[in-house]
Amino acid sequence: MNRPVMFRFRLYVAGNAPNSAQALANLGTLCRAYLPDRHQIEVVDVFREPKRALADRVFLTPTLVKLAPGPVQTIVGTLGNTQPVLWALGLEMPVP
């Protein structure tokens, strides 16, 4: 039996800023709807780990990085526009 593909995400946020909270909520909703039991989310607060954000070349928040499955994808913003986010993450084909 094949194991389902796991999606690994890293979300860079700026503390409790409204845009960061919105991105986390939107990502959670998206994962529950499209990737139930097939996702891991790591949250990195750039205020607590500024050197890590710089090392990872993250200069804007919120920033989502899809680490797996490849290829790595980066999306900046609150993730509120679901259709383009799904397409960018490889979860849905673009509508012509």
C-alpha positions, -999 to 999 in steps of 0.1 A, spaced: 0 0 0 13 34 -10 17 60 18 1 94 10 24 122 1 32 144 31 34 181 26 58 200 48 54 238 52 74 265 69 55 297 76 75 328 86 55 352 107 61 385 124 49 379 160 12 384 163 8 408 135 -26 407 119 -13 395 85 7 368 101 -22 355 121 -44 356 90 -18 336 70 -16 310 98 -54 307 99 -57 305 61 -30 278 59 -46 258 86 -80 259 68 -64 250 35 -45 221 50 -76 207 68 -96 209 36 -71 197 10 -44 178 30 -61 162 60 -35 141 79 -10 148 52 7 180 63 32 194 88 35 231 95 65 247 112 60 283 122 91 306 125 86 339 142 112 363 126 111 385 158 124 355 178 147 340 152 159 369 130 191 353 121 173 322 108 150 343 87 180 362 72 198 329 66 167 315 48 165 348 28 131 357 41 127 395 41 89 398 41 62 383 63 41 363 61 61 340 38 51 304 32 77 279 20 65 245 8 94 222 15 80 189 4 71 174 -19 94 192 -43 100 215 -59 103 240 -31 78 269 -36 76 302 -18 44 324 -14 43 358 2 11 371 17 -19 360 38 -28 331 16 -64 344 14 -68 339 -23 -72 301 -22 -72 292 -59 -38 307 -68 -23 293 -36 -36 258 -44 -21 261 -79 12 274 -66 14 245 -41 7 220 -69 -27 210 -53 -49 220 -82 -45 227 -119 -49 263 -131 -83 272 -146 -78 282 -183 
